[in-house]
Amino acid sequence: MFFYVFESSKWIQTEKIYPHDIALILNPEKKEIYHWIGPKSLLKIRNEADDYISQMTDKFPQFKFVVLDKKISKEIQSELDAAFDKSFESIHADSKSHSKADCRSQSKADRWYYQLKSFR
């Protein structure tokens, strides 16, 4: 399966998803695309992503689009659990100097630094 997050009006492939993300999970074998909405995602971003998803359903009729809600299969839940990373939210909860999008551009060393800094 492949994960894509909606960021800056485009879909970016990723290995991690965060609570503020809106993600599409592509399962090419089953020809399904799952739409995941992070619990901390913003309504404005959700609406913008929904517009793009509507366009995609027209462009890719061979794929079934599935919104993930309370009923999630074990297979998909396992993939979500493996990709889900909430460390960024706790690292930057008190920081005003970083935006949520910064987590993807930070190096691993930077994330460790901010994580260690948050324990002081």
The first five atom37 places (N, CA, C, CB, O) and aatype in JSON, in Angstrom:
{
  "aatype": [12, 13, 13, 18, 19, 13, 6, 15, 15, 11, 17, 9, 5, 16, 6, 11, 9, 18, 14, 8, 3, 9, 0, 10, 9, 10, 2, 14, 6, 11, 11, 6, 9, 18, 8, 17, 9, 7, 14, 11, 15, 10, 10, 11, 9, 1, 2, 6, 0, 3, 3, 18, 9, 15, 5, 12, 16, 3, 11, 13, 14, 5, 13, 11, 13, 19, 19, 10, 3, 11, 11, 9, 15, 11, 6, 9, 5, 15, 6, 10, 3, 0, 0, 13, 3, 11, 15, 13, 6, 15, 9, 8, 0, 3, 15, 11, 15, 8, 15, 11, 0, 3, 4, 1, 15, 5, 15, 11, 0, 3, 1, 17, 18, 18, 5, 10, 11, 15, 13, 1],
  "atom_mask": [
    [1, 1, 1, 1, 1],
    [1, 1, 1, 1, 1],
    [1, 1, 1, 1, 1],
    [1, 1, 1, 1, 1],
    [1, 1, 1, 1, 1],
    [1, 1, 1, 1, 1],
    [1, 1, 1, 1, 1],
    [1, 1, 1, 1, 1],
    [1, 1, 1, 1, 1],
    [1, 1, 1, 1, 1],
    [1, 1, 1, 1, 1],
    [1, 1, 1, 1, 1],
    [1, 1, 1, 1, 1],
    [1, 1, 1, 1, 1],
    [1, 1, 1, 1, 1],
    [1, 1, 1, 1, 1],
    [1, 1, 1, 1, 1],
    [1, 1, 1, 1, 1],
    [1, 1, 1, 1, 1],
    [1, 1, 1, 1, 1],
    [1, 1, 1, 1, 1],
    [1, 1, 1, 1, 1],
    [1, 1, 1, 1, 1],
    [1, 1, 1, 1, 1],
    [1, 1, 1, 1, 1],
    [1, 1, 1, 1, 1],
    [1, 1, 1, 1, 1],
    [1, 1, 1, 1, 1],
    [1, 1, 1, 1, 1],
    [1, 1, 1, 1, 1],
    [1, 1, 1, 1, 1],
    [1, 1, 1, 1, 1],
    [1, 1, 1, 1, 1],
    [1, 1, 1, 1, 1],
    [1, 1, 1, 1, 1],
    [1, 1, 1, 1, 1],
    [1, 1, 1, 1, 1],
    [1, 1, 1, 0, 1],
    [1, 1, 1, 1, 1],
    [1, 1, 1, 1, 1],
    [1, 1, 1, 1, 1],
    [1, 1, 1, 1, 1],
    [1, 1, 1, 1, 1],
    [1, 1, 1, 1, 1],
    [1, 1, 1, 1, 1],
    [1, 1, 1, 1, 1],
    [1, 1, 1, 1, 1],
    [1, 1, 1, 1, 1],
    [1, 1, 1, 1, 1],
    [1, 1, 1, 1, 1],
    [1, 1, 1, 1, 1],
    [1, 1, 1, 1, 1],
    [1, 1, 1, 1, 1],
    [1, 1, 1, 1, 1],
    [1, 1, 1, 1, 1],
    [1, 1, 1, 1, 1],
    [1, 1, 1, 1, 1],
    [1, 1, 1, 1, 1],
    [1, 1, 1, 1, 1],
    [1, 1, 1, 1, 1],
    [1, 1, 1, 1, 1],
    [1, 1, 1, 1, 1],
    [1, 1, 1, 1, 1],
    [1, 1, 1, 1, 1],
    [1, 1, 1, 1, 1],
    [1, 1, 1, 1, 1],
    [1, 1, 1, 1, 1],
    [1, 1, 1, 1, 1],
    [1, 1, 1, 1, 1],
    [1, 1, 1, 1, 1],
    [1, 1, 1, 1, 1],
    [1, 1, 1, 1, 1],
    [1, 1, 1, 1, 1],
    [1, 1, 1, 1, 1],
    [1, 1, 1, 1, 1],
    [1, 1, 1, 1, 1],
    [1, 1, 1, 1, 1],
    [1, 1, 1, 1, 1],
    [1, 1, 1, 1, 1],
    [1, 1, 1, 1, 1],
    [1, 1, 1, 1, 1],
    [1, 1, 1, 1, 1],
    [1, 1, 1, 1, 1],
    [1, 1, 1, 1, 1],
    [1, 1, 1, 1, 1],
    [1, 1, 1, 1, 1],
    [1, 1, 1, 1, 1],
    [1, 1, 1, 1, 1],
    [1, 1, 1, 1, 1],
    [1, 1, 1, 1, 1],
    [1, 1, 1, 1, 1],
    [1, 1, 1, 1, 1],
    [1, 1, 1, 1, 1],
    [1, 1, 1, 1, 1],
    [1, 1, 1, 1, 1],
    [1, 1, 1, 1, 1],
    [1, 1, 1, 1, 1],
    [1, 1, 1, 1, 1],
    [1, 1, 1, 1, 1],
    [1, 1, 1, 1, 1],
    [1, 1, 1, 1, 1],
    [1, 1, 1, 1, 1],
    [1, 1, 1, 1, 1],
    [1, 1, 1, 1, 1],
    [1, 1, 1, 1, 1],
    [1, 1, 1, 1, 1],
    [1, 1, 1, 1, 1],
    [1, 1, 1, 1, 1],
    [1, 1, 1, 1, 1],
    [1, 1, 1, 1, 1],
    [1, 1, 1, 1, 1],
    [1, 1, 1, 1, 1],
    [1, 1, 1, 1, 1],
    [1, 1, 1, 1, 1],
    [1, 1, 1, 1, 1],
    [1, 1, 1, 1, 1],
    [1, 1, 1, 1, 1],
    [1, 1, 1, 1, 1],
    [1, 1, 1, 1, 1],
    [1, 1, 1, 1, 1]
  ],
  "atom_positions": [
    [[0.84, -1.18, 0.0], [0.0, 0.0, 0.0], [0.88, 1.24, 0.0], [-0.95, 0.0, 1.21], [2.01, 1.23, 0.49]],
    [[0.34, 2.29, -0.55], [1.06, 3.55, -0.68], [0.26, 4.65, 0.0], [1.33, 3.89, -2.16], [-0.96, 4.73, -0.16]],
    [[0.95, 5.51, 0.75], [0.32, 6.61, 1.46], [0.63, 7.93, 0.77], [0.77, 6.65, 2.92], [1.77, 8.17, 0.35]],
    [[-0.38, 8.77, 0.66], [-0.24, 10.11, 0.12], [-0.93, 11.08, 1.07], [-0.82, 10.21, -1.33], [-2.05, 10.83, 1.5]],
    [[-0.28, 12.18, 1.39], [-0.9, 13.2, 2.23], [-1.15, 14.45, 1.4], [-0.01, 13.53, 3.46], [-0.42, 14.76, 0.46]],
    [[-2.2, 15.14, 1.78], [-2.56, 16.38, 1.1], [-1.82, 17.53, 1.76], [-4.1, 16.63, 1.12], [-2.01, 17.82, 2.94]],
    [[-0.95, 18.18, 0.96], [-0.13, 19.26, 1.5], [0.12, 20.29, 0.4], [1.21, 18.72, 2.06], [0.55, 19.93, -0.7]],
    [[-0.14, 21.53, 0.69], [0.08, 22.62, -0.27], [-0.63, 22.36, -1.6], [1.58, 22.8, -0.52], [-0.05, 22.53, -2.67]],
    [[-1.88, 21.96, -1.5], [-2.75, 21.72, -2.68], [-2.26, 20.63, -3.61], [-2.87, 22.99, -3.45], [-2.54, 20.66, -4.81]],
    [[-1.53, 19.66, -3.06], [-1.13, 18.51, -3.87], [-0.97, 17.28, -2.97], [0.21, 18.81, -4.63], [-0.89, 17.4, -1.75]],
    [[-0.94, 16.13, -3.59], [-0.78, 14.86, -2.88], [0.68, 14.45, -2.94], [-1.69, 13.76, -3.48], [1.27, 14.37, -4.02]],
    [[1.27, 14.2, -1.77], [2.68, 13.86, -1.66], [2.81, 12.47, -1.06], [3.44, 14.91, -0.81], [2.23, 12.18, -0.02]],
    [[3.58, 11.61, -1.72], [3.78, 10.26, -1.2], [4.62, 10.33, 0.08], [4.46, 9.34, -2.26], [5.56, 11.12, 0.17]],
    [[4.27, 9.51, 1.06], [4.94, 9.54, 2.35], [4.92, 8.15, 2.98], [4.27, 10.57, 3.28], [4.19, 7.26, 2.54]],
    [[5.73, 7.99, 4.0], [5.72, 6.74, 4.76], [5.04, 6.92, 6.11], [7.15, 6.23, 4.95], [4.69, 5.94, 6.76]],
    [[4.87, 8.17, 6.52], [4.27, 8.48, 7.82], [3.08, 9.4, 7.64], [5.31, 9.13, 8.75], [3.05, 10.25, 6.75]],
    [[2.09, 9.21, 8.5], [0.97, 10.14, 8.56], [0.87, 10.65, 9.99], [-0.37, 9.46, 8.1], [1.22, 9.97, 10.95]],
    [[0.39, 11.87, 10.1], [0.31, 12.55, 11.38], [-1.14, 12.91, 11.68], [1.19, 13.81, 11.39], [-1.97, 12.93, 10.77]],
    [[-1.47, 13.18, 12.94], [-2.86, 13.49, 13.3], [-3.46, 14.67, 12.53], [-2.94, 13.78, 14.76], [-4.67, 14.73, 12.37]],
    [[-2.64, 15.59, 12.06], [-3.15, 16.75, 11.32], [-3.3, 16.48, 9.82], [-2.24, 17.95, 11.54], [-3.73, 17.36, 9.08]],
    [[-2.94, 15.29, 9.37], [-2.95, 14.98, 7.93], [-4.32, 14.53, 7.43], [-1.94, 13.9, 7.64], [-5.19, 14.07, 8.17]],
    [[-4.45, 14.69, 6.13], [-5.52, 14.05, 5.37], [-4.77, 13.18, 4.38], [-6.51, 15.11, 4.65], [-3.91, 13.67, 3.64]],
    [[-5.09, 11.9, 4.37], [-4.3, 10.96, 3.58], [-5.17, 10.1, 2.67], [-3.48, 10.08, 4.49], [-6.34, 9.84, 2.95]],
    [[-4.55, 9.68, 1.58], [-5.12, 8.65, 0.71], [-4.19, 7.45, 0.8], [-5.27, 9.16, -0.78], [-2.96, 7.59, 0.75]],
    [[-4.79, 6.29, 0.93], [-4.02, 5.05, 1.0], [-4.41, 4.24, -0.23], [-4.3, 4.26, 2.35], [-5.56, 3.82, -0.38]],
    [[-3.45, 4.03, -1.08], [-3.69, 3.34, -2.35], [-3.38, 1.86, -2.19], [-2.84, 3.95, -3.48], [-2.28, 1.47, -1.79]],
    [[-4.37, 1.04, -2.49], [-4.19, -0.4, -2.52], [-4.37, -0.84, -3.97], [-5.21, -1.14, -1.54], [-5.49, -1.11, -4.4]],
    [[-3.27, -0.91, -4.73], [-3.38, -1.21, -6.16], [-3.9, -2.62, -6.45], [-2.05, -1.03, -6.83], [-4.53, -2.86, -7.48]],
    [[-3.64, -3.55, -5.54], [-4.1, -4.93, -5.76], [-5.62, -5.02, -5.74], [-3.51, -5.86, -4.71], [-6.22, -5.73, -6.55]],
    [[-6.24, -4.32, -4.81], [-7.7, -4.34, -4.7], [-8.37, -3.23, -5.51], [-8.12, -4.23, -3.24], [-9.59, -3.15, -5.59]],
    [[-7.53, -2.37, -6.11], [-8.03, -1.21, -6.86], [-8.94, -0.35, -5.97], [-8.79, -1.67, -8.12], [-10.04, 0.03, -6.35]],
    [[-8.42, -0.06, -4.76], [-9.16, 0.77, -3.81], [-8.25, 1.9, -3.32], [-9.68, -0.08, -2.61], [-7.03, 1.74, -3.2]],
    [[-8.88, 3.02, -3.05], [-8.19, 4.16, -2.46], [-8.99, 4.54, -1.22], [-8.07, 5.37, -3.47], [-10.18, 4.85, -1.29]],
    [[-8.3, 4.51, -0.08], [-8.95, 4.81, 1.19], [-8.64, 6.25, 1.58], [-8.47, 3.83, 2.3], [-7.51, 6.72, 1.47]],
    [[-9.66, 6.93, 2.02], [-9.54, 8.34, 2.4], [-9.55, 8.41, 3.93], [-10.71, 9.21, 1.77], [-10.56, 8.09, 4.57]],
    [[-8.41, 8.82, 4.5], [-8.26, 8.92, 5.95], [-8.2, 10.38, 6.36], [-7.0, 8.16, 6.44], [-7.46, 11.16, 5.76]],
    [[-8.97, 10.74, 7.38], [-9.01, 12.12, 7.87], [-8.44, 12.11, 9.28], [-10.46, 12.71, 7.84], [-9.01, 11.52, 10.19]],
    [[-7.31, 12.78, 9.45], [-6.66, 12.85, 10.76], [-7.52, 13.58, 11.78], [0.0, 0.0, 0.0], [-8.22, 14.53, 11.43]],
    [[-7.47, 13.14, 13.03], [-8.32, 13.74, 14.06], [-8.02, 15.22, 14.33], [-8.16, 12.98, 15.33], [-8.87, 15.92, 14.89]],
    [[-6.84, 15.7, 13.94], [-6.49, 17.1, 14.16], [-6.41, 17.89, 12.85], [-5.16, 17.2, 14.89], [-5.86, 18.99, 12.81]],
    [[-6.98, 17.33, 11.78], [-6.94, 18.03, 10.5], [-7.91, 19.21, 10.53], [-7.3, 17.07, 9.34], [-8.92, 19.19, 11.23]],
    [[-7.57, 20.24, 9.77], [-8.38, 21.45, 9.73], [-9.49, 21.33, 8.7], [-7.51, 22.66, 9.42], [-9.3, 20.75, 7.64]],
    [[-10.65, 21.89, 9.03], [-11.81, 21.83, 8.14], [-11.51, 22.45, 6.78], [-13.0, 22.53, 8.78], [-11.94, 21.93, 5.75]],
    [[-10.79, 23.56, 6.77], [-10.45, 24.23, 5.51], [-9.64, 23.29, 4.6], [-9.64, 25.53, 5.79], [-9.91, 23.2, 3.4]],
    [[-8.68, 22.59, 5.18], [-7.85, 21.66, 4.4], [-8.68, 20.45, 3.96], [-6.62, 21.19, 5.24], [-8.52, 19.96, 2.84]],
    [[-9.56, 19.99, 4.83], [-10.45, 18.87, 4.46], [-11.28, 19.22, 3.24], [-11.38, 18.5, 5.64], [-11.4, 18.42, 2.31]],
    [[-11.85, 20.41, 3.24], [-12.69, 20.83, 2.11], [-11.89, 20.94, 0.83], [-13.36, 22.17, 2.42], [-12.35, 20.54, -0.24]],
    [[-10.69, 21.47, 0.93], [-9.82, 21.59, -0.25], [-9.45, 20.2, -0.77], [-8.55, 22.4, 0.09], [-9.46, 19.96, -1.98]],
    [[-9.1, 19.29, 0.14], [-8.75, 17.92, -0.27], [-9.95, 17.22, -0.9], [-8.25, 17.11, 0.94], [-9.79, 16.49, -1.88]],
    [[-11.13, 17.45, -0.36], [-12.35, 16.84, -0.91], [-12.58, 17.25, -2.36], [-13.56, 17.22, -0.07], [-13.03, 16.44, -3.17]],
    [[-12.26, 18.5, -2.69], [-12.4, 18.95, -4.07], [-11.48, 18.15, -4.99], [-12.08, 20.46, -4.18], [-11.89, 17.74, -6.08]],
    [[-10.26, 17.93, -4.56], [-9.31, 17.15, -5.36], [-9.75, 15.69, -5.46], [-7.9, 17.25, -4.75], [-9.6, 15.06, -6.51]],
    [[-10.29, 15.15, -4.39], [-10.73, 13.76, -4.4], [-11.9, 13.59, -5.36], [-11.14, 13.3, -2.99], [-11.99, 12.59, -6.07]],
    [[-12.8, 14.56, -5.39], [-13.92, 14.51, -6.34], [-13.41, 14.44, -7.78], [-14.83, 15.73, -6.17], [-13.93, 13.68, -8.59]],
    [[-12.39, 15.23, -8.08], [-11.79, 15.2, -9.42], [-11.14, 13.84, -9.69], [-10.75, 16.33, -9.57], [-11.21, 13.33, -10.81]],
    [[-10.52, 13.28, -8.68], [-9.83, 12.0, -8.85], [-10.81, 10.86, -9.12], [-9.0, 11.67, -7.62], [-10.52, 9.96, -9.9]],
    [[-11.96, 10.89, -8.48], [-12.94, 9.83, -8.71], [-13.4, 9.81, -10.17], [-14.16, 10.0, -7.77], [-13.69, 8.75, -10.72]],
    [[-13.45, 11.0, -10.78], [-13.81, 11.07, -12.2], [-12.67, 10.58, -13.1], [-14.18, 12.51, -12.57], [-12.92, 9.94, -14.12]],
    [[-11.44, 10.89, -12.71], [-10.28, 10.52, -13.52], [-9.91, 9.04, -13.4], [-9.09, 11.36, -13.13], [-9.34, 8.47, -14.32]],
    [[-10.23, 8.43, -12.26], [-9.85, 7.04, -12.01], [-11.07, 6.19, -11.65], [-8.81, 6.97, -10.88], [-11.18, 5.72, -10.52]],
    [[-11.97, 5.99, -12.6], [-13.18, 5.22, -12.29], [-12.9, 3.74, -11.99], [-14.15, 5.32, -13.46], [-13.75, 3.05, -11.44]],
    [[-11.72, 3.26, -12.34], [-11.37, 1.86, -12.08], [-11.08, 1.61, -10.6], [-10.16, 1.46, -12.92], [-11.02, 0.47, -10.16]],
    [[-10.9, 2.7, -9.83], [-10.63, 2.58, -8.4], [-11.89, 2.88, -7.6], [-9.49, 3.51, -7.97], [-12.66, 3.78, -7.93]],
    [[-12.06, 2.12, -6.54], [-13.15, 2.37, -5.61], [-12.6, 3.27, -4.49], [-13.73, 1.02, -5.03], [-11.59, 2.94, -3.87]],
    [[-13.26, 4.39, -4.24], [-12.86, 5.31, -3.18], [-13.67, 4.99, -1.92], [-13.05, 6.8, -3.61], [-14.9, 4.92, -1.96]],
    [[-12.95, 4.79, -0.81], [-13.58, 4.4, 0.45], [-13.16, 5.37, 1.54], [-13.2, 2.93, 0.83], [-11.97, 5.56, 1.79]],
    [[-14.13, 6.0, 2.18], [-13.84, 6.88, 3.31], [-13.71, 6.0, 4.55], [-14.95, 7.98, 3.5], [-14.61, 5.23, 4.89]],
    [[-12.58, 6.15, 5.23], [-12.36, 5.37, 6.45], [-13.04, 6.08, 7.61], [-10.84, 5.18, 6.73], [-12.74, 7.23, 7.92]],
    [[-13.95, 5.37, 8.24], [-14.62, 5.94, 9.4], [-14.5, 4.95, 10.55], [-16.12, 6.26, 9.08], [-13.41, 4.45, 10.81]],
    [[-15.56, 4.67, 11.23], [-15.48, 3.8, 12.41], [-15.21, 2.34, 12.07], [-16.75, 3.9, 13.2], [-14.58, 1.63, 12.86]],
    [[-15.67, 1.88, 10.93], [-15.43, 0.5, 10.52], [-14.24, 0.44, 9.58], [-16.69, -0.1, 9.84], [-14.33, 0.83, 8.41]],
    [[-13.12, -0.05, 10.1], [-11.9, -0.16, 9.3], [-11.44, -1.61, 9.39], [-10.77, 0.83, 9.81], [-11.35, -2.18, 10.47]],
    [[-11.15, -2.2, 8.24], [-10.71, -3.59, 8.23], [-9.39, -3.73, 8.99], [-10.55, -4.09, 6.78], [-8.64, -2.76, 9.13]],
    [[-9.13, -4.93, 9.47], [-7.89, -5.18, 10.22], [-6.66, -4.9, 9.37], [-7.86, -6.63, 10.73], [-5.66, -4.38, 9.86]],
    [[-6.74, -5.26, 8.09], [-5.62, -5.04, 7.18], [-5.28, -3.54, 7.07], [-5.94, -5.62, 5.79], [-4.12, -3.15, 7.18]],
    [[-6.3, -2.72, 6.87], [-6.09, -1.29, 6.73], [-5.66, -0.68, 8.07], [-7.36, -0.6, 6.22], [-4.78, 0.17, 8.11]],
    [[-6.29, -1.14, 9.16], [-5.93, -0.62, 10.47], [-4.46, -0.92, 10.79], [-6.84, -1.23, 11.55], [-3.77, -0.09, 11.39]],
    [[-4.01, -2.08, 10.41], [-2.61, -2.45, 10.61], [-1.68, -1.52, 9.84], [-2.38, -3.91, 10.19], [-0.66, -1.08, 10.37]],
    [[-2.03, -1.22, 8.6], [-1.24, -0.29, 7.78], [-1.25, 1.11, 8.39], [-1.78, -0.24, 6.34], [-0.22, 1.78, 8.44]],
    [[-2.42, 1.55, 8.86], [-2.52, 2.86, 9.5], [-1.67, 2.93, 10.76], [-3.98, 3.18, 9.84], [-0.96, 3.91, 10.98]],
    [[-1.74, 1.9, 11.57], [-0.96, 1.86, 12.82], [0.54, 1.94, 12.53], [-1.28, 0.58, 13.61], [1.28, 2.61, 13.25]],
    [[0.97, 1.26, 11.48], [2.39, 1.26, 11.13], [2.85, 2.63, 10.63], [2.68, 0.19, 10.07], [3.99, 3.03, 10.85]],
    [[1.96, 3.34, 9.95], [2.32, 4.63, 9.36], [2.06, 5.81, 10.28], [1.57, 4.83, 8.07], [2.66, 6.88, 10.11]],
    [[1.18, 5.64, 11.26], [0.76, 6.74, 12.12], [1.86, 7.16, 13.07], [-0.49, 6.36, 12.91], [2.45, 6.33, 13.76]],
    [[2.14, 8.46, 13.09], [3.19, 9.0, 13.95], [2.65, 10.24, 14.65], [4.48, 9.33, 13.12], [2.42, 11.27, 14.01]],
    [[2.45, 10.14, 15.94], [1.95, 11.3, 16.67], [3.05, 12.0, 17.45], [0.84, 10.88, 17.61], [2.77, 12.92, 18.22]],
    [[4.3, 11.58, 17.26], [5.41, 12.2, 17.99], [5.55, 13.67, 17.65], [6.7, 11.47, 17.68], [5.88, 14.48, 18.52]],
    [[5.3, 14.04, 16.41], [5.42, 15.45, 16.01], [4.49, 16.32, 16.82], [5.12, 15.61, 14.52], [4.86, 17.42, 17.24]],
    [[3.26, 15.85, 17.05], [2.28, 16.63, 17.79], [2.77, 16.89, 19.21], [0.93, 15.91, 17.82], [2.61, 18.0, 19.72]],
    [[3.37, 15.89, 19.84], [3.85, 16.1, 21.21], [5.13, 16.91, 21.25], [4.07, 14.75, 21.9], [5.35, 17.69, 22.18]],
    [[5.98, 16.75, 20.24], [7.24, 17.49, 20.19], [6.97, 18.98, 20.08], [8.11, 17.01, 19.0], [7.61, 19.79, 20.75]],
    [[6.02, 19.35, 19.22], [5.78, 20.75, 18.93], [4.56, 21.32, 19.62], [5.65, 20.93, 17.46], [4.1, 22.41, 19.27]],
    [[4.02, 20.63, 20.59], [2.82, 21.11, 21.26], [3.04, 22.47, 21.9], [2.37, 20.11, 22.32], [2.14, 23.31, 21.9]],
    [[4.23, 22.69, 22.44], [4.52, 23.96, 23.11], [5.33, 24.92, 22.24], [5.26, 23.71, 24.39], [5.58, 26.06, 22.64]],
    [[5.74, 24.47, 21.09], [6.61, 25.29, 20.25], [5.79, 26.16, 19.32], [7.57, 24.41, 19.44], [4.87, 25.68, 18.65]],
    [[6.1, 27.45, 19.27], [5.42, 28.37, 18.37], [6.24, 28.6, 17.11], [5.13, 29.71, 19.08], [5.76, 29.22, 16.16]],
    [[7.48, 28.12, 17.1], [8.39, 28.46, 16.01], [8.32, 27.49, 14.82], [9.8, 28.5, 16.52], [8.99, 27.72, 13.81]],
    [[7.54, 26.43, 14.92], [7.47, 25.46, 13.83], [6.02, 25.22, 13.43], [8.14, 24.14, 14.23], [5.15, 25.11, 14.28]],
    [[5.78, 25.14, 12.14], [4.45, 24.79, 11.67], [4.35, 23.27, 11.59], [4.16, 25.43, 10.29], [5.35, 22.56, 11.65]],
    [[3.13, 22.79, 11.46], [2.92, 21.34, 11.39], [3.58, 20.73, 10.16], [1.43, 21.03, 11.39], [3.99, 19.57, 10.19]],
    [[3.67, 21.49, 9.1], [4.27, 20.96, 7.88], [5.78, 20.8, 8.01], [3.95, 21.86, 6.71], [6.39, 20.08, 7.22]],
    [[6.39, 21.46, 8.99], [7.83, 21.38, 9.16], [8.32, 19.96, 9.43], [8.26, 22.28, 10.29], [9.46, 19.64, 9.11]],
    [[7.48, 19.12, 10.02], [7.92, 17.79, 10.42], [8.43, 16.97, 9.25], [6.8, 17.05, 11.11], [9.33, 16.15, 9.42]],
    [[7.89, 17.17, 8.06], [8.33, 16.39, 6.91], [9.69, 16.86, 6.4], [7.3, 16.46, 5.81], [10.42, 16.09, 5.79]],
    [[10.02, 18.12, 6.64], [11.28, 18.63, 6.12], [12.42, 18.54, 7.14], [11.11, 20.07, 5.69], [13.58, 18.72, 6.79]],
    [[12.09, 18.26, 8.38], [13.13, 18.15, 9.39], [13.9, 16.85, 9.24], [12.53, 18.24, 10.78], [13.37, 15.82, 8.83]],
    [[15.17, 16.93, 9.57], [15.97, 15.72, 9.58], [15.65, 14.93, 10.84], [17.49, 16.04, 9.49], [15.05, 15.46, 11.78]],
    [[16.06, 13.68, 10.87], [15.85, 12.85, 12.04], [16.55, 13.46, 13.26], [16.36, 11.42, 11.79], [16.02, 13.44, 14.37]],
    [[17.74, 14.0, 13.05], [18.49, 14.63, 14.14], [17.72, 15.83, 14.71], [19.87, 15.08, 13.66], [17.69, 16.02, 15.93]],
    [[17.11, 16.64, 13.83], [16.32, 17.77, 14.3], [15.14, 17.32, 15.15], [15.82, 18.59, 13.12], [14.85, 17.91, 16.18]],
    [[14.47, 16.26, 14.7], [13.32, 15.76, 15.46], [13.77, 15.27, 16.83], [12.6, 14.62, 14.69], [13.09, 15.49, 17.83]],
    [[14.92, 14.59, 16.88], [15.45, 14.13, 18.17], [15.76, 15.32, 19.05], [16.71, 13.25, 17.97], [15.47, 15.3, 20.25]],
    [[16.36, 16.36, 18.48], [16.69, 17.55, 19.25], [15.44, 18.15, 19.89], [17.39, 18.58, 18.35], [15.44, 18.44, 21.08]],
    [[14.39, 18.34, 19.1], [13.17, 18.94, 19.63], [12.47, 18.02, 20.62], [12.23, 19.3, 18.49], [11.83, 18.48, 21.57]],
    [[12.59, 16.74, 20.4], [12.0, 15.8, 21.34], [12.74, 15.88, 22.68], [12.03, 14.37, 20.77], [12.1, 15.93, 23.73]],
    [[14.06, 15.88, 22.64], [14.85, 15.99, 23.86], [14.61, 17.34, 24.55], [16.35, 15.82, 23.55], [14.51, 17.42, 25.78]],
    [[14.51, 18.37, 23.75], [14.26, 19.71, 24.29], [12.93, 19.76, 25.04], [14.27, 20.75, 23.15], [12.81, 20.47, 26.04]],
    [[11.94, 19.03, 24.56], [10.63, 19.06, 25.19], [10.61, 18.38, 26.56], [9.61, 18.41, 24.28], [9.67, 18.58, 27.33]],
    [[11.64, 17.57, 26.87], [11.68, 16.89, 28.15], [12.28, 17.75, 29.25], [12.45, 15.61, 28.03], [12.22, 17.38, 30.42]],
    [[12.86, 18.89, 28.9], [13.52, 19.76, 29.91], [12.5, 20.44, 30.78], [14.4, 20.82, 29.24], [12.87, 21.21, 31.67]]
  ]
}
